[in-house]
Amino acid sequence: MTTKASENTGRVNPKKFSLWLLLLGILMLFSGLTSAYIVRKGDGNWFDFEIPPIFLYSTIIVSLSSVTMIWAYRAAKKDNISGIKFGLSATIILGIAFMVSQYMGWLALSDQGLHFVNPKYGDKISASFLIAIAAIHLVHILAGIIYLVVMLINTFRFKIHKKNTLQISMCNTYWHFVGFLWVYLYMFLYFAPDF
Protein backbone atom coordinates (compact mmCIF):
# COMPACT_ATOMS: atom_id res chain seq x y z
CA MET A 1 0.00 0.00 0.00
CA THR A 2 1.54 3.29 -1.05
CA THR A 3 1.60 6.00 1.55
CA LYS A 4 1.28 9.72 1.02
CA ALA A 5 4.67 10.24 2.66
CA SER A 6 6.50 8.06 0.13
CA GLU A 7 4.64 9.75 -2.73
CA ASN A 8 5.53 13.23 -1.48
CA THR A 9 9.20 12.52 -0.80
CA GLY A 10 9.79 10.96 -4.20
CA ARG A 11 11.20 7.77 -2.69
CA VAL A 12 10.86 4.55 -4.61
CA ASN A 13 8.79 1.93 -2.82
CA PRO A 14 11.13 -0.91 -1.70
CA LYS A 15 8.86 -3.52 -3.28
CA LYS A 16 8.92 -1.71 -6.62
CA PHE A 17 12.68 -1.35 -6.36
CA SER A 18 12.98 -5.11 -5.75
CA LEU A 19 10.79 -5.76 -8.77
CA TRP A 20 13.00 -3.56 -10.96
CA LEU A 21 16.07 -5.47 -9.75
CA LEU A 22 14.34 -8.74 -10.61
CA LEU A 23 13.48 -7.46 -14.09
CA LEU A 24 17.06 -6.31 -14.58
CA GLY A 25 18.27 -9.80 -13.67
CA ILE A 26 15.83 -11.38 -16.13
CA LEU A 27 16.95 -8.95 -18.82
CA MET A 28 20.58 -9.87 -18.21
CA LEU A 29 19.74 -13.58 -18.40
CA PHE A 30 18.07 -13.23 -21.79
CA SER A 31 20.76 -10.86 -23.04
CA GLY A 32 23.26 -13.59 -22.24
CA LEU A 33 21.19 -16.22 -24.05
CA THR A 34 20.77 -14.11 -27.18
CA SER A 35 24.48 -13.24 -27.13
CA ALA A 36 25.34 -16.94 -26.85
CA TYR A 37 23.04 -17.60 -29.81
CA ILE A 38 24.90 -15.06 -31.95
CA VAL A 39 28.34 -16.35 -30.90
CA ARG A 40 27.41 -20.01 -31.40
CA LYS A 41 25.91 -19.28 -34.80
CA GLY A 42 29.13 -17.60 -35.85
CA ASP A 43 31.08 -20.77 -35.01
CA GLY A 44 29.44 -22.65 -37.90
CA ASN A 45 27.77 -26.09 -37.83
CA TRP A 46 24.44 -24.25 -37.74
CA PHE A 47 21.10 -25.45 -39.05
CA ASP A 48 18.68 -22.74 -40.20
CA PHE A 49 14.99 -23.58 -39.98
CA GLU A 50 11.71 -21.74 -40.11
CA ILE A 51 10.11 -20.98 -36.79
CA PRO A 52 6.70 -22.72 -36.68
CA PRO A 53 3.82 -20.26 -37.21
CA ILE A 54 2.34 -21.16 -33.81
CA PHE A 55 5.08 -19.03 -32.22
CA LEU A 56 3.70 -16.01 -34.11
CA TYR A 57 0.25 -16.80 -32.72
CA SER A 58 1.69 -16.98 -29.21
CA THR A 59 3.26 -13.55 -29.80
CA ILE A 60 -0.16 -12.17 -30.74
CA ILE A 61 -1.72 -13.83 -27.67
CA VAL A 62 0.83 -12.34 -25.26
CA SER A 63 0.36 -8.91 -26.89
CA LEU A 64 -3.41 -9.16 -26.36
CA SER A 65 -2.80 -10.11 -22.74
CA SER A 66 -1.02 -6.79 -22.26
CA VAL A 67 -4.19 -5.04 -23.39
CA THR A 68 -6.31 -6.93 -20.85
CA MET A 69 -3.73 -6.21 -18.14
CA ILE A 70 -3.96 -2.49 -18.95
CA TRP A 71 -7.74 -2.87 -18.65
CA ALA A 72 -7.39 -4.37 -15.15
CA TYR A 73 -4.91 -1.73 -14.01
CA ARG A 74 -7.00 1.18 -15.25
CA ALA A 75 -10.10 -0.36 -13.67
CA ALA A 76 -8.23 -0.52 -10.34
CA LYS A 77 -7.36 3.17 -10.57
CA LYS A 78 -11.06 3.93 -11.16
CA ASP A 79 -12.21 1.60 -8.35
CA ASN A 80 -14.09 -0.53 -10.88
CA ILE A 81 -13.94 -3.92 -9.14
CA SER A 82 -15.82 -5.81 -11.87
CA GLY A 83 -13.43 -4.31 -14.45
CA ILE A 84 -10.44 -5.51 -12.43
CA LYS A 85 -11.92 -9.01 -12.20
CA PHE A 86 -12.61 -9.08 -15.93
CA GLY A 87 -9.17 -7.75 -16.88
CA LEU A 88 -7.27 -10.09 -14.59
CA SER A 89 -9.38 -13.12 -15.59
CA ALA A 90 -8.89 -12.39 -19.28
CA THR A 91 -5.14 -11.93 -18.74
CA ILE A 92 -4.92 -15.26 -16.91
CA ILE A 93 -6.82 -17.03 -19.71
CA LEU A 94 -4.59 -15.45 -22.36
CA GLY A 95 -1.50 -16.34 -20.31
CA ILE A 96 -2.60 -19.98 -20.22
CA ALA A 97 -3.35 -19.84 -23.97
CA PHE A 98 0.19 -18.50 -24.48
CA MET A 99 1.61 -21.46 -22.55
CA VAL A 100 -0.46 -23.92 -24.58
CA SER A 101 0.65 -22.30 -27.85
CA GLN A 102 4.28 -22.55 -26.76
CA TYR A 103 3.82 -26.25 -26.06
CA MET A 104 2.23 -26.67 -29.48
CA GLY A 105 5.26 -24.86 -30.94
CA TRP A 106 7.56 -27.38 -29.29
CA LEU A 107 5.47 -30.22 -30.74
CA ALA A 108 5.72 -28.60 -34.19
CA LEU A 109 9.50 -28.45 -33.80
CA SER A 110 9.54 -32.09 -32.77
CA ASP A 111 7.50 -33.02 -35.86
CA GLN A 112 10.26 -31.39 -37.95
CA GLY A 113 12.86 -33.52 -36.19
CA LEU A 114 14.12 -30.56 -34.17
CA HIS A 115 14.82 -31.39 -30.54
CA PHE A 116 16.93 -30.20 -27.65
CA VAL A 117 20.30 -31.75 -28.52
CA ASN A 118 23.76 -32.00 -27.06
CA PRO A 119 25.89 -29.41 -28.89
CA LYS A 120 28.75 -31.91 -29.23
CA TYR A 121 26.65 -34.42 -31.14
CA GLY A 122 24.09 -32.48 -33.12
CA ASP A 123 24.11 -30.07 -36.02
CA LYS A 124 20.68 -28.73 -35.05
CA ILE A 125 21.81 -26.80 -31.99
CA SER A 126 19.83 -23.82 -33.34
CA ALA A 127 16.60 -25.60 -32.33
CA SER A 128 18.04 -26.14 -28.85
CA PHE A 129 18.47 -22.40 -28.47
CA LEU A 130 14.85 -21.76 -29.44
CA ILE A 131 13.59 -24.47 -27.09
CA ALA A 132 15.76 -23.30 -24.18
CA ILE A 133 14.89 -19.62 -24.62
CA ALA A 134 11.16 -20.39 -24.92
CA ALA A 135 11.25 -22.75 -21.90
CA ILE A 136 13.04 -20.27 -19.66
CA HIS A 137 10.65 -17.53 -20.76
CA LEU A 138 7.71 -19.84 -20.07
CA VAL A 139 8.86 -20.21 -16.45
CA HIS A 140 8.62 -16.42 -16.12
CA ILE A 141 5.16 -16.42 -17.72
CA LEU A 142 4.06 -19.12 -15.25
CA ALA A 143 5.31 -16.95 -12.38
CA GLY A 144 3.29 -14.08 -13.87
CA ILE A 145 0.16 -16.21 -14.05
CA ILE A 146 0.56 -17.17 -10.39
CA TYR A 147 0.96 -13.48 -9.57
CA LEU A 148 -2.20 -12.70 -11.58
CA VAL A 149 -4.16 -15.37 -9.70
CA VAL A 150 -3.04 -13.84 -6.39
CA MET A 151 -4.19 -10.41 -7.65
CA LEU A 152 -7.55 -11.86 -8.68
CA ILE A 153 -8.02 -13.46 -5.25
CA ASN A 154 -7.10 -10.14 -3.62
CA THR A 155 -9.64 -8.40 -5.83
CA PHE A 156 -12.38 -10.74 -4.62
CA ARG A 157 -11.28 -9.88 -1.08
CA PHE A 158 -11.54 -6.16 -1.94
CA LYS A 159 -7.83 -5.61 -1.33
CA ILE A 160 -7.29 -4.08 -4.79
CA HIS A 161 -8.91 -0.70 -5.27
CA LYS A 162 -7.97 2.87 -6.11
CA LYS A 163 -6.46 3.49 -2.66
CA ASN A 164 -4.33 0.34 -2.86
CA THR A 165 -2.86 -0.07 -6.33
CA LEU A 166 0.73 -1.00 -5.48
CA GLN A 167 0.24 -4.75 -5.97
CA ILE A 168 -1.61 -4.48 -9.26
CA SER A 169 0.83 -1.82 -10.45
CA MET A 170 3.73 -4.21 -9.83
CA CYS A 171 1.84 -7.06 -11.48
CA ASN A 172 1.14 -4.78 -14.44
CA THR A 173 4.84 -3.90 -14.76
CA TYR A 174 5.95 -7.54 -14.53
CA TRP A 175 3.37 -8.79 -17.02
CA HIS A 176 4.18 -6.14 -19.62
CA PHE A 177 7.88 -6.85 -19.18
CA VAL A 178 7.58 -10.60 -19.83
CA GLY A 179 5.16 -9.95 -22.69
CA PHE A 180 7.42 -7.45 -24.44
CA LEU A 181 10.37 -9.72 -23.69
CA TRP A 182 8.72 -12.51 -25.68
CA VAL A 183 7.99 -10.12 -28.57
CA TYR A 184 11.68 -9.17 -28.60
CA LEU A 185 12.78 -12.83 -28.40
CA TYR A 186 10.44 -13.85 -31.22
CA MET A 187 11.66 -11.03 -33.45
CA PHE A 188 15.26 -11.86 -32.59
CA LEU A 189 14.84 -15.55 -33.40
CA TYR A 190 12.75 -14.85 -36.51
CA PHE A 191 15.32 -12.50 -38.03
CA ALA A 192 18.40 -14.25 -36.61
CA PRO A 193 19.05 -16.32 -39.79
CA ASP A 194 19.83 -13.03 -41.57
CA PHE A 195 22.67 -12.06 -39.16
N, C-alpha and C positions, 0 to 999 in steps of 0.2 A: 504494500500500500504506500503510494507516494505521499509524502507529507509536504505541507506548505513551506516548511523551513528549507527542505532540500531543493524545492523548486525555486525559492527566492535566492538562495546562496549560489545557485548554478552548479552545485555538486552533482556528480554522476552517482546514481543509485548503485550501491555495491553489487546488487544482483545483476543489473544491466551491464556493469563493468565486467563481471564474471562471464556473462553471456558473450560479450564482445571478445574476450580472451579465448573462449571456446571456439568461436567462429574463426578467429585468427589461426588457431591450431588446425582446424579443419581445412582452412584455405591453404595452409602450408603443406598439409598432407597431400592434398590433391595437386598442388603445384609440383611437389616432388614426384608424384605418379606421372603427371603429364611430361615432366622433364625427362624422366626415365624412359618414357615412350619414345620421345624424340631421339634420345641418345641411342637407345637399342635399335631403333629403326635405321639409324645411320650406320650401324655396324654391319648391315647386310643380313642375309638369310631371313628375309622378311616376306611374308605372304600378305598381299593386298586382297581384301574382300569387301563386298558391299555390306554395309550395316543393314540388317533386316528392317523392313519398313515399320515393324511394330515399335521400334525404338523412337521413331518419329511420332507415332501415336502417343507413346508415353510422355514425350516432350510436350505435346499439346495438352495432355491430361494434367501434368504438373503445372503448366501455365494457367489452366482454368482454375486449378485449386488455389492459386494466388489470388484470383479474383474473388473467390468465395471467402478466403481468409480476410481480404480487405473488407468485404461485406460484414463479417463478424466483428471486426475491429471497429468499424464505423458505427455499427449498431451499439456496441458497448459504450462508445463515447456519447451516444444519444440516449442511453438507458433503455434501449429497445431489446428487452430480454428475449422475445420470440425471434427477433432478427439475429441475435447472437447464437441462439440454438440452431437456427436454420443454417447460418454461415459455417459454424463449427461442424455441424453434422455433414453438410455438403463437402467440406474440406476433408473430413475423415473418409467419406465414401470415395472421393477422388484420389486420396492418398492410397487407399486400398486398391483402387483400380490401377494406379500407377505401379504398385508392387506386382499385381497380377500381370500387367503388360510387360514388365521387366522379365518376369519368369517366362512368359511366352516368347520373349526375345531370346532368352537363353535356349529354349527348346528349338527355336528356329536356327540358331547357330549350331546346335547339336545335329539337326537334320542336314546341315551343310557339311558335317564332319569337322566342325570347329569346336574344340574343347579346351579346357584349361590343361596346358601341357607343361612338362618339364622343359625349360629352355635349352638344356643340353641335348635333348633327344627329339625335338620337334621343330619343324620349319614354320609352324603356324602359331608362333609366340604372339603374333599380333592379336589373335583371338583371345589369348590369355589376358592381355592387357585390358581389352574391352570387358571381359567377364569380371576381372578383379576390380576395375574401376566401378563398374555398375554394382557389384556386390557390396563394396565398401560404402558406396553412396546409398544403397538400399538400407544399410544398417542405420544411417543417419535419418532416412525417411521414416523408418520404423520408430526411432526415438521421437521424431516429430509427431507421429500418429499417437503415440502414448501420451505425449504432452497435450495434444488436442483433446484426447479423451478426458484427461484430468481437467482441462479447461471447461469441457462440456459438463462434467459432473459438478464443477464449481458454479457453473451458470445455473444449473438446476437447484443448487443450494443458495442461490442469490448472492454469491460471493463476487461475481463479476458484474460490475455496473459502472456508471460514469464517474463515481467517486473512488473506484478501485480498478484501475485499468492497467496497473503495472504487469500483472501476470499475462493478460491477453496481449499487451504490447510486446512483451518478450517473446511470446509464442508467435506473434505476427512476424517479428524480426527473424526468428529462427526459421520459420516456414518459408518465408520469401528467400532467405539465404540458400537453403537446400534446394529450393525450386530453381532459382537462377543458376545455382551451381550445376544442376543437371543440364540446363539449357547450354551453358558454356561447355560442359563435357561432351554433350552430343555434337555441338558444332565443331569442337576440337577433333573428335574422332571421325566425324563425317568428312571434314576437309583435310585430315591428316595425310591421306595418301598423296596429296599434292605438295607436301613439304619438300 
